[in-house]
Amino acid sequence: MISKNKNPKSSTFYCSPVFAQYYHGIFFMSAYDYYLVRFDIDTHLAKANFTEAQCSGSSLCSQKIEALENYCYCGQAANSSFTKYLKTSDLCEDIACIGSPSLLGAGFFVPIEPSVKDSGAMNRKVEAQTYLLSATFQQAIEDAEKYPAPGTNSSINAGRMVIPGGSAPNEEEVKEVNSGANFYIQFWNSALSFLTMGTMLITSTIIATDYVQKNYSEQYRITRGLMMVMVFLIINIVLIFLDLPVGMFFAATLVIVVSINLFSGFYQTTVFQFCACFPPNLYNSMLQGQAVGGIFANGCAILCSVVFPMFYNACQDAVDMNNMMATVFFLIAFGVVFLTYSSYNKMITLPIYKHYSSSSPETDSEASEETKQPLTGGEAQTLKKSEPSVVLGQAKYHLLAVYVTFTVTLAIFPTLVAEVKNHTTKQDKCGLNTFDPLFFKFSVLLMFNVGDFIGRKVSNNFKGGLTAKNSGPRVLFFSFCRILFYWVFFACNVDGNRANNVFSISYVFIACMLLFGITNGWVGGLAMEFAPTQVTNDADKVDVGSYTIIVLTMGLLSGAGLSFGVKQQLSFVQDETVKKALMDKLPSIISGCINKCSGV
């Protein structure tokens, strides 16, 4: 007999919960770029003939400046030797006009009036031109482009540009390709989290019922769940090589993603149930495994982001490159799930597992599994469980702390932190830093998961004075304190303006991101670790494990909902920055227009 006071260690016991979480990160994080390409495959196929400049595109602010520059028209008083290369309009009686001739009736086409200061220098009046930034003007231009006057439409090939070795799309085609995300991408970026976590929540609630626990054994739920995940991963690999319409591919992908979450819910909820019956250090091993899975997935994503572009053109060959990357990701995912399945079968033969679970080689025969006899909870199975209200009342602080911790995390990560720019990257025409995918994968995804692992690892040894008796209100207080990160990350370089403040410096943001992950792992780890110790009846520990994964998923769902509000606030900040940058650039655009038309 093994004493419950001892904390035996086993690498195999530790590895099973650890490897069990790997495929979650690989499936949802590493293959993100692959899905963006497949859901907009026509666009990426069109880019096969793009020039490098067209392929790379430009930022939204740069596109707005280019649009403003495009409103420059040379008039009757312009230098005729230059105007043949520029846009002209007979409606402009001066050197240059700004706006759109088609909107003359709306007052959106006026001459640029020079004024001479005391210094004698030529200056262009800008105050009257701010309408170029107004919503009314932009809407008028958009309407004019959608419904052009008769006879103004040109052939799609009329403006095709000839380049060495072939032809590139004309400007209208480039504009169409860079016009933004389609429905499938917008759904994938926003509503998918509700769909997947909603599925997980429903599954966790069902698995937590007494009916399932009494009629379907722990081994049955875990092994069948992992087997079905492997089946759907194989289907997903096959799907990579099928040439399906985007709509059909999207529908098949949703079925696969929901199915994987459904069956992984069987596994994950059961893991929380039986780990709640083990000593805290072994329970903490499972929590660490979740963070290690994220590190593993992010490491694969970063490595592939560096290696694959060496063999492919990241833009013109985006389809082939991402198909190959996805194949690698899902093969690794399949291998890891298979390793999880094997390590779990090894784990249940260990003495420590036999001691804390009623299953053993003698009682857990193939026959017992097929008849689905209950095996979870060890001695807890022989004791009468308390009412759910009693269990929730005893563990209320810890369960609420789990909920708050993951609500705060998902409200900020990745919606807010994904917008933080590296202050050392190149700037667009507005002087704002542009998005760097590798910086995002390293500084946001990897740093969070590394910090999360450190936090969960530290919580196993350093508990900050928390004990089973005093941890409830304190760990809940710590979970609320993490809301401060909302203001911290908003102070970072979310708008691309490096002159923001000290938080806009990249290494300061990386440090904050690491601390954000550490607090998530430490506070969440302690809340989940102490939760089973709050019940006075050992039979209730399994239920505490069930409630933990349920409130965790509810927290993720709530955080996903709050992230929409965060996104709205973020968009407001970014729009204000872009507007200010455009206002700062407007004088030079106005001056540049008359200079071009006069040949200066």
C-alpha positions as CSV (number, residue, x, y, z in Angstrom):
1,M,0.0,0.0,0.0
2,I,1.3,3.5,-0.9
3,S,0.7,6.2,1.7
4,K,-1.4,9.1,0.6
5,N,1.0,11.4,2.4
6,K,3.8,10.7,0.1
7,N,4.2,12.4,-3.3
8,P,5.7,9.7,-5.5
9,K,7.0,10.9,-8.9
10,S,6.8,9.0,-12.1
11,S,8.0,10.3,-15.5
12,T,5.4,8.1,-17.3
13,F,2.6,9.4,-15.0
14,Y,3.7,12.9,-15.7
15,C,4.1,12.5,-19.4
16,S,0.6,11.2,-20.1
17,P,-1.2,14.4,-18.9
18,V,1.5,16.5,-20.5
19,F,1.4,14.9,-24.0
20,A,-2.4,14.8,-23.8
21,Q,-2.6,18.5,-24.3
22,Y,-0.2,18.8,-27.3
23,Y,-2.6,18.4,-30.1
24,H,-5.0,21.1,-29.0
25,G,-2.3,23.8,-29.6
26,I,-1.1,22.3,-32.8
27,F,-4.5,22.0,-34.3
28,F,-5.8,25.5,-33.5
29,M,-2.7,27.6,-33.5
30,S,-0.1,26.3,-35.9
31,A,-2.5,25.7,-38.8
32,Y,-4.1,29.2,-38.5
33,D,-2.3,30.5,-41.7
34,Y,-3.4,27.4,-43.6
35,Y,-7.0,28.0,-43.0
36,L,-6.8,31.7,-43.9
37,V,-5.3,30.6,-47.3
38,R,-7.9,27.9,-47.9
39,F,-10.8,30.1,-47.0
40,D,-9.6,32.7,-49.5
41,I,-7.9,30.4,-52.0
42,D,-9.0,32.3,-55.1
43,T,-7.3,35.4,-53.8
44,H,-4.1,33.5,-53.1
45,L,-4.2,31.7,-56.5
46,A,-4.5,35.1,-58.1
47,K,-1.4,36.3,-56.3
48,A,0.6,33.7,-58.2
49,N,1.1,36.3,-61.0
50,F,1.5,39.3,-58.7
51,T,4.7,41.3,-58.6
52,E,6.5,41.4,-55.2
53,A,5.2,44.9,-54.5
54,Q,1.6,44.0,-55.3
55,C,1.9,40.7,-53.4
56,S,3.1,42.3,-50.2
57,G,0.3,44.9,-50.2
58,S,0.3,47.9,-47.9
59,S,-1.2,48.9,-44.6
60,L,-4.7,50.5,-44.4
61,C,-3.2,53.9,-43.5
62,S,-0.9,53.7,-46.5
63,Q,-3.8,52.8,-48.7
64,K,-5.7,55.9,-47.5
65,I,-2.7,58.1,-48.3
66,E,-2.5,56.6,-51.8
67,A,-6.2,57.3,-52.2
68,L,-5.7,60.9,-51.1
69,E,-2.8,61.3,-53.5
70,N,-5.1,59.8,-56.2
71,Y,-7.5,62.8,-55.8
72,C,-4.9,65.2,-57.4
73,Y,-6.0,66.5,-60.8
74,C,-4.0,68.9,-62.9
75,G,-5.9,71.8,-64.5
76,Q,-5.8,74.2,-67.4
77,A,-3.1,76.4,-65.9
78,A,-0.8,73.5,-65.2
79,N,2.5,72.9,-67.0
80,S,1.4,71.0,-70.1
81,S,4.8,69.2,-70.4
82,F,4.1,67.3,-67.2
83,T,0.4,66.8,-67.2
84,K,0.5,64.2,-69.9
85,Y,1.8,61.8,-67.2
86,L,-0.7,62.9,-64.7
87,K,-4.5,62.9,-64.2
88,T,-6.1,66.0,-65.6
89,S,-9.6,67.6,-65.7
90,D,-11.1,70.3,-67.8
91,L,-13.2,71.2,-64.8
92,C,-10.1,72.5,-63.0
93,E,-9.3,76.1,-64.2
94,D,-6.3,76.5,-61.9
95,I,-2.9,74.7,-61.7
96,A,-4.3,71.9,-59.6
97,C,-7.5,70.7,-58.0
98,I,-8.1,68.2,-55.2
99,G,-11.0,65.8,-54.9
100,S,-13.1,64.0,-57.6
101,P,-14.5,65.7,-60.7
102,S,-17.4,63.2,-60.6
103,L,-18.5,64.8,-57.3
104,L,-18.3,68.4,-58.4
105,G,-22.0,68.9,-57.7
106,A,-21.4,67.8,-54.1
107,G,-18.6,70.4,-53.7
108,F,-15.9,67.8,-53.5
109,F,-13.7,69.1,-56.3
110,V,-12.0,72.5,-55.6
111,P,-8.8,74.3,-56.7
112,I,-5.8,74.3,-54.5
113,E,-5.4,78.0,-53.6
114,P,-1.8,79.2,-53.0
115,S,-1.2,81.9,-50.4
116,V,2.0,83.9,-49.9
117,K,3.3,84.4,-46.4
118,D,5.4,87.3,-45.3
119,S,8.5,85.1,-45.9
120,G,7.5,84.9,-49.6
121,A,7.3,81.1,-49.4
122,M,4.5,79.4,-51.3
123,N,2.0,77.7,-49.0
124,R,-1.0,75.6,-49.8
125,K,-4.2,76.0,-47.9
126,V,-5.1,72.8,-46.1
127,E,-8.0,73.8,-43.9
128,A,-10.5,73.6,-46.8
129,Q,-9.3,70.2,-47.9
130,T,-10.0,68.3,-44.7
131,Y,-13.2,67.0,-46.3
132,L,-11.1,64.5,-48.0
133,L,-10.9,62.6,-44.7
134,S,-14.6,63.0,-43.9
135,A,-17.0,60.1,-43.9
136,T,-19.3,61.9,-46.3
137,F,-16.6,62.3,-48.9
138,Q,-15.4,58.7,-48.6
139,Q,-19.0,57.4,-48.9
140,A,-19.6,59.6,-52.0
141,I,-16.4,58.2,-53.7
142,E,-17.5,54.7,-52.8
143,D,-20.9,55.2,-54.3
144,A,-19.4,56.7,-57.4
145,E,-17.2,53.7,-57.9
146,K,-20.0,51.3,-57.3
147,Y,-22.4,53.0,-59.7
148,P,-20.2,54.7,-62.4
149,A,-21.6,56.9,-65.1
150,P,-22.5,55.1,-68.3
151,G,-19.5,54.6,-70.6
152,T,-16.9,54.8,-67.9
153,N,-16.4,51.1,-67.4
154,S,-13.3,49.7,-69.0
155,S,-12.3,46.2,-69.9
156,I,-10.7,44.2,-67.1
157,N,-7.7,43.6,-69.2
158,A,-7.4,47.2,-70.4
159,G,-5.1,48.2,-67.6
160,R,-3.1,44.9,-67.4
161,M,0.5,45.6,-66.8
162,V,3.2,43.7,-68.7
163,I,6.2,42.5,-66.7
164,P,9.2,40.4,-67.6
165,G,8.2,36.7,-67.9
166,G,4.5,37.3,-68.0
167,S,1.7,39.7,-67.0
168,A,0.4,41.0,-63.7
169,P,-3.1,41.9,-62.7
170,N,-4.1,45.5,-63.2
171,E,-4.6,47.9,-60.3
172,E,-8.3,47.1,-60.0
173,E,-7.6,43.4,-59.6
174,V,-4.9,44.1,-57.0
175,K,-7.3,46.3,-55.1
176,E,-9.9,43.6,-55.2
177,V,-7.5,41.0,-53.8
178,N,-6.4,43.3,-51.0
179,S,-10.0,44.4,-50.2
180,G,-10.2,42.4,-46.9
181,A,-11.4,39.3,-45.3
182,N,-14.4,37.3,-46.7
183,F,-17.2,35.7,-44.7
184,Y,-15.3,32.5,-44.0
185,I,-12.3,34.3,-42.6
186,Q,-14.4,36.7,-40.5
187,F,-16.3,33.7,-39.0
188,W,-13.1,31.8,-38.4
189,N,-11.6,34.8,-36.5
190,S,-14.7,35.7,-34.4
191,A,-17.5,33.1,-34.1
192,L,-15.4,30.0,-34.2
193,S,-14.3,30.4,-30.6
194,F,-17.9,30.4,-29.4
195,L,-18.6,27.3,-31.5
196,T,-15.6,25.3,-30.3
197,M,-15.8,26.3,-26.6
198,G,-19.6,25.9,-26.7
199,T,-19.1,22.4,-27.9
200,M,-16.6,21.8,-25.1
201,L,-18.9,23.2,-22.5
202,I,-21.8,21.0,-23.5
203,T,-19.5,17.9,-23.6
204,S,-18.0,18.7,-20.2
205,T,-21.5,19.1,-18.7
206,I,-22.7,15.8,-20.1
207,I,-19.5,14.0,-18.9
208,A,-20.0,15.4,-15.4
209,T,-23.4,13.8,-15.0
210,D,-23.8,10.8,-12.6
211,Y,-25.3,8.7,-15.5
212,V,-22.2,8.9,-17.6
213,Q,-19.8,8.3,-14.7
214,K,-21.8,5.3,-13.6
215,N,-22.3,3.7,-17.0
216,Y,-19.1,4.6,-18.9
217,S,-15.7,3.9,-17.3
218,E,-12.8,6.4,-17.2
219,Q,-10.8,4.2,-19.5
220,Y,-13.7,4.0,-22.0
221,R,-14.2,7.7,-22.1
222,I,-10.5,8.5,-22.5
223,T,-9.5,5.8,-25.0
224,R,-12.5,6.2,-27.2
225,G,-12.2,10.0,-27.1
226,L,-8.5,9.9,-28.2
227,M,-9.3,7.3,-30.9
228,M,-12.0,9.4,-32.4
229,V,-9.7,12.5,-32.3
230,M,-7.1,10.5,-34.3
231,V,-9.8,9.5,-36.8
232,F,-10.8,13.1,-37.5
233,L,-7.1,14.2,-37.7
234,I,-6.7,11.6,-40.5
235,I,-9.8,12.9,-42.3
236,N,-8.4,16.4,-41.9
237,I,-5.1,15.4,-43.5
238,V,-6.9,13.8,-46.4
239,L,-8.9,17.0,-46.8
240,I,-5.7,19.0,-47.5
241,F,-5.2,17.2,-50.8
242,L,-8.8,17.4,-52.0
243,D,-9.7,20.2,-54.4
244,L,-13.0,21.3,-52.9
245,P,-15.0,24.5,-53.4
246,V,-14.4,26.9,-50.5
247,G,-17.9,26.6,-49.1
248,M,-17.7,22.8,-49.0
249,F,-14.2,22.9,-47.5
250,F,-15.4,25.4,-44.9
251,A,-18.4,23.2,-43.9
252,A,-16.2,20.0,-43.7
253,T,-13.7,21.9,-41.6
254,L,-16.4,23.0,-39.2
255,V,-17.6,19.5,-38.8
256,I,-14.0,18.3,-38.1
257,V,-13.3,21.0,-35.6
258,V,-16.5,20.5,-33.7
259,S,-16.0,16.7,-33.7
260,I,-12.5,17.0,-32.4
261,N,-13.7,19.4,-29.6
262,L,-16.5,17.0,-28.8
263,F,-14.3,13.9,-28.4
264,S,-11.4,15.8,-26.8
265,G,-14.0,17.0,-24.3
266,F,-14.6,13.4,-23.3
267,Y,-10.9,13.0,-22.6
268,Q,-10.2,16.4,-21.0
269,T,-13.1,16.4,-18.6
270,T,-12.3,12.8,-17.5
271,V,-8.7,13.8,-16.9
272,F,-9.8,16.6,-14.6
273,Q,-12.1,14.2,-12.8
274,F,-9.5,11.5,-12.0
275,C,-6.7,14.0,-11.4
276,A,-8.8,15.7,-8.7
277,C,-8.4,12.4,-6.7
278,F,-4.6,12.5,-6.8
279,P,-2.1,14.5,-4.7
280,P,-1.6,18.1,-5.6
281,N,1.8,17.6,-7.2
282,L,0.4,15.1,-9.7
283,Y,-2.7,17.3,-10.3
284,N,-0.3,20.1,-11.1
285,S,1.5,17.9,-13.6
286,M,-1.6,17.8,-15.7
287,L,-1.9,21.6,-15.5
288,Q,1.7,22.0,-16.6
289,G,1.0,19.7,-19.5
290,Q,-1.6,22.2,-20.9
291,A,1.1,24.9,-21.0
292,V,3.7,22.6,-22.4
293,G,1.3,21.8,-25.3
294,G,1.1,25.5,-26.1
295,I,4.9,25.9,-26.1
296,F,5.3,22.8,-28.3
297,A,2.7,24.1,-30.8
298,N,4.2,27.6,-30.9
299,G,7.7,26.2,-31.3
300,C,6.5,24.3,-34.4
301,A,4.8,27.3,-35.8
302,I,7.8,29.5,-35.4
303,L,10.2,26.9,-36.8
304,C,8.0,26.4,-39.9
305,S,7.6,30.1,-40.4
306,V,11.4,30.4,-40.6
307,V,12.1,27.2,-42.6
308,F,9.3,26.9,-45.2
309,P,9.9,30.4,-46.7
310,M,13.4,29.2,-47.6
311,F,11.9,26.8,-50.1
312,Y,8.7,28.7,-51.1
313,N,7.8,32.2,-52.0
314,A,5.6,33.1,-49.1
315,C,3.3,35.1,-51.3
316,Q,3.1,33.6,-54.7
317,D,3.4,30.1,-53.4
318,A,1.2,30.6,-50.4
319,V,-1.2,27.8,-51.3
320,D,1.5,25.1,-51.8
321,M,3.5,26.3,-48.8
322,N,0.6,26.3,-46.3
323,N,-0.7,22.9,-47.6
324,M,2.7,21.4,-46.8
325,M,2.9,23.1,-43.4
326,A,-0.6,21.9,-42.5
327,T,0.4,18.3,-43.5
328,V,3.4,18.5,-41.1
329,F,1.3,20.0,-38.3
330,F,-1.5,17.4,-38.5
331,L,0.9,14.5,-38.8
332,I,2.6,15.7,-35.7
333,A,-0.8,16.1,-34.0
334,F,-1.7,12.6,-34.9
335,G,1.6,11.2,-33.6
336,V,1.2,13.1,-30.3
337,V,-2.4,11.9,-29.8
338,F,-1.2,8.3,-30.5
339,L,1.6,8.8,-27.9
340,T,-1.0,10.1,-25.5
341,Y,-3.1,7.0,-26.0
342,S,-0.1,4.8,-25.5
343,S,1.2,6.6,-22.4
344,Y,-2.2,6.6,-20.8
345,N,-2.4,2.8,-21.2
346,K,1.1,2.6,-19.6
347,M,0.1,5.1,-16.8
348,I,-2.9,3.0,-15.6
349,T,-0.5,0.1,-14.8
350,L,1.5,2.2,-12.3
351,P,1.1,1.5,-8.6
352,I,0.3,5.1,-7.8
353,Y,-2.5,5.1,-10.3
354,K,-3.9,1.8,-9.0
355,H,-3.8,3.2,-5.4
356,Y,-5.9,6.3,-6.2
357,S,-8.2,4.6,-8.7
358,S,-10.3,1.5,-8.3
359,S,-9.1,0.3,-11.7
360,S,-6.4,-2.4,-11.8
361,P,-5.3,-5.1,-14.2
362,E,-7.4,-7.6,-12.2
363,T,-10.6,-5.5,-12.2
364,D,-10.1,-3.5,-15.3
365,S,-10.2,-6.3,-17.8
366,E,-11.4,-6.1,-21.3
367,A,-14.7,-7.4,-20.2
368,S,-15.1,-4.7,-17.6
369,E,-14.4,-2.1,-20.1
370,E,-16.8,-3.4,-22.6
371,T,-19.6,-3.6,-20.0
372,K,-18.6,0.0,-19.1
373,Q,-18.3,-0.5,-15.3
374,P,-17.5,2.7,-13.4
375,L,-13.9,2.9,-12.5
376,T,-13.3,6.6,-11.7
377,G,-12.5,7.9,-8.2
378,G,-11.2,5.0,-6.3
379,E,-12.6,5.0,-2.8
380,A,-14.9,7.8,-3.8
381,Q,-17.0,5.3,-5.7
382,T,-18.0,3.6,-2.4
383,L,-19.0,6.8,-0.7
384,K,-22.2,8.7,-1.1
385,K,-21.8,12.0,-3.0
386,S,-23.1,15.3,-1.6
387,E,-25.6,17.5,-3.4
388,P,-24.1,19.7,-6.1
389,S,-25.1,22.8,-4.2
390,V,-23.0,21.6,-1.2
391,V,-20.0,20.9,-3.4
392,L,-20.3,24.3,-5.2
393,G,-20.7,26.1,-1.9
394,Q,-17.5,24.5,-0.5
395,A,-15.4,25.3,-3.6
396,K,-17.1,28.5,-4.7
397,Y,-14.1,30.8,-4.2
398,H,-11.7,28.6,-6.2
399,L,-14.2,27.8,-9.0
400,L,-15.0,31.5,-9.3
401,A,-11.2,32.3,-9.4
402,V,-10.8,29.8,-12.3
403,Y,-13.7,31.5,-14.1
404,V,-12.3,35.0,-13.6
405,T,-8.8,34.1,-14.5
406,F,-9.7,32.6,-17.9
407,T,-12.3,35.3,-18.6
408,V,-9.6,38.0,-18.2
409,T,-7.1,35.9,-20.2
410,L,-9.3,35.4,-23.3
411,A,-10.7,38.9,-23.2
412,I,-7.2,40.2,-23.8
413,F,-5.4,37.3,-25.4
414,P,-5.1,37.2,-28.4
415,T,-7.6,40.0,-29.4
416,L,-5.7,42.9,-27.8
417,V,-2.1,41.7,-27.6
418,A,-2.2,40.4,-31.3
419,E,-2.4,44.1,-32.4
420,V,0.9,45.1,-30.6
421,K,3.5,46.0,-33.2
422,N,7.3,45.6,-33.0
423,H,8.6,49.1,-32.7
424,T,11.7,48.2,-34.8
425,T,9.8,47.0,-37.8
426,K,9.4,49.1,-41.0
427,Q,7.0,52.0,-41.0
428,D,4.2,52.6,-43.5
429,K,3.5,55.9,-45.3
430,C,1.8,57.2,-42.1
431,G,4.9,56.5,-40.0
432,L,3.2,53.6,-38.2
433,N,4.8,50.3,-37.5
434,T,3.4,47.4,-39.5
435,F,2.3,43.9,-38.4
436,D,5.1,41.3,-38.1
437,P,3.8,37.7,-38.1
438,L,7.0,36.3,-36.6
439,F,7.0,38.9,-33.8
440,F,3.4,37.9,-33.1
441,K,4.2,34.2,-32.9
442,F,7.3,34.7,-30.7
443,S,6.3,37.7,-28.5
444,V,2.6,36.9,-28.1
445,L,1.9,33.2,-28.5
446,L,5.2,31.7,-27.3
447,M,5.8,34.2,-24.5
448,F,2.4,33.7,-23.1
449,N,2.7,29.9,-23.1
450,V,6.2,29.9,-21.7
451,G,5.0,32.2,-18.9
452,D,1.9,30.0,-18.4
453,F,4.1,27.0,-18.0
454,I,6.5,28.9,-15.6
455,G,3.5,30.0,-13.5
456,R,2.0,26.5,-13.2
457,K,5.4,25.0,-12.5
458,V,6.1,27.6,-9.8
459,S,2.7,27.1,-8.2
460,N,3.7,23.5,-7.4
461,N,6.4,24.8,-5.0
462,F,5.7,28.4,-4.3
463,K,2.2,29.2,-3.2
464,G,2.7,32.7,-1.8
465,G,1.5,31.8,1.7
466,L,-1.7,30.2,0.4
467,T,-3.0,27.0,2.0
468,A,-6.0,24.9,1.6
469,K,-7.7,26.9,4.5
470,N,-6.9,30.5,3.5
471,S,-6.6,30.2,-0.3
472,G,-10.2,30.8,-1.3
473,P,-10.7,34.6,-1.0
474,R,-7.0,35.3,-1.7
475,V,-6.8,33.4,-5.0
476,L,-10.0,35.1,-6.1
477,F,-8.6,38.5,-5.3
478,F,-5.5,37.6,-7.3
479,S,-7.6,36.6,-10.3
480,F,-9.4,40.0,-10.2
481,C,-6.0,41.8,-10.0
482,R,-5.1,40.5,-13.5
483,I,-7.7,42.9,-15.0
484,L,-4.9,45.6,-14.7
485,F,-3.3,44.0,-17.7
486,Y,-6.1,45.4,-19.8
487,W,-4.7,49.0,-19.3
488,V,-1.1,47.8,-19.5
489,F,-1.5,46.3,-23.0
490,F,-3.6,49.2,-24.2
491,A,-0.5,51.3,-23.3
492,C,1.7,49.2,-25.6
493,N,2.2,49.7,-29.3
494,V,-1.3,48.6,-30.4
495,D,-1.6,51.5,-32.9
496,G,1.9,51.2,-34.4
497,N,2.9,54.6,-33.0
498,R,6.4,54.1,-31.5
499,A,6.2,57.5,-29.8
500,N,3.4,56.2,-27.6
501,N,5.3,55.7,-24.3
502,V,7.7,53.3,-22.6
503,F,5.3,50.4,-23.1
504,S,5.6,50.7,-26.8
505,I,9.1,49.4,-26.7
506,S,9.1,45.8,-27.8
507,Y,11.1,44.2,-25.0
508,V,8.9,46.0,-22.4
509,F,5.9,44.4,-24.1
510,I,7.6,41.0,-24.2
511,A,8.2,41.3,-20.4
512,C,4.6,42.2,-19.8
513,M,3.4,39.3,-22.0
514,L,5.6,36.9,-20.1
515,L,4.2,38.2,-16.8
516,F,0.7,37.9,-18.1
517,G,1.3,34.3,-18.8
518,I,3.0,33.6,-15.5
519,T,0.1,35.1,-13.6
520,N,-2.4,33.1,-15.6
521,G,-0.5,29.9,-14.8
522,W,0.2,30.7,-11.2
523,V,-3.3,32.0,-10.2
524,G,-5.2,29.5,-12.4
525,G,-3.0,26.6,-11.2
526,L,-3.4,27.4,-7.5
527,A,-7.2,27.8,-7.9
528,M,-7.6,24.5,-9.7
529,E,-5.1,22.7,-7.4
530,F,-6.7,23.8,-4.2
531,A,-10.3,23.4,-5.4
532,P,-10.5,19.6,-4.6
533,T,-9.1,20.1,-1.1
534,Q,-12.1,22.3,-0.2
535,V,-14.6,19.4,-0.1
536,T,-15.0,17.5,3.2
537,N,-16.3,14.3,1.4
538,D,-13.7,12.5,-0.8
539,A,-16.5,11.3,-3.0
540,D,-17.0,14.9,-4.1
541,K,-13.5,15.4,-5.5
542,V,-14.5,13.9,-8.9
543,D,-17.4,16.4,-9.1
544,V,-15.0,19.2,-8.3
545,G,-12.8,18.1,-11.2
546,S,-15.9,18.2,-13.5
547,Y,-16.9,21.6,-12.2
548,T,-13.4,22.9,-12.7
549,I,-13.3,22.2,-16.5
550,I,-16.9,23.5,-16.8
551,V,-16.2,26.9,-15.2
552,L,-12.9,27.1,-17.1
553,T,-14.8,26.7,-20.4
554,M,-17.4,29.1,-19.2
555,G,-14.6,31.6,-18.5
556,L,-13.2,31.1,-22.0
557,L,-16.6,31.7,-23.5
558,S,-17.2,34.8,-21.4
559,G,-13.7,36.1,-22.3
560,A,-14.4,35.6,-26.0
561,G,-17.6,37.6,-25.6
562,L,-15.8,40.4,-23.8
563,S,-13.1,40.4,-26.5
564,F,-15.6,41.9,-28.9
565,G,-15.9,45.0,-26.6
566,V,-12.1,45.1,-26.3
567,K,-11.9,44.9,-30.1
568,Q,-14.3,47.9,-30.5
569,Q,-12.2,50.0,-28.1
570,L,-9.1,48.9,-29.9
571,S,-10.5,49.9,-33.2
572,F,-11.4,53.3,-31.9
573,V,-7.8,53.9,-30.7
574,Q,-6.4,52.7,-34.0
575,D,-8.8,54.8,-36.0
576,E,-7.9,57.9,-34.1
577,T,-4.2,57.3,-34.6
578,V,-4.7,56.8,-38.4
579,K,-6.8,59.9,-38.6
580,K,-4.2,62.0,-36.8
581,A,-1.5,60.5,-39.1
582,L,-3.5,61.4,-42.2
583,M,-4.1,64.9,-40.9
584,D,-0.4,65.3,-40.4
585,K,0.3,64.1,-44.0
586,L,-2.5,66.1,-45.6
587,P,-0.4,69.4,-46.0
588,S,2.3,67.5,-47.9
589,I,-0.2,65.7,-50.1
590,I,-1.9,69.1,-51.0
591,S,1.5,70.7,-51.6
592,G,2.7,67.7,-53.6
593,C,-0.3,67.9,-55.9
594,I,0.4,71.4,-57.1
595,N,4.1,70.7,-57.3
596,K,3.5,67.8,-59.6
597,C,1.2,69.8,-61.8
598,S,3.5,72.8,-62.0
599,G,6.6,70.6,-62.6
600,V,8.4,71.7,-59.5
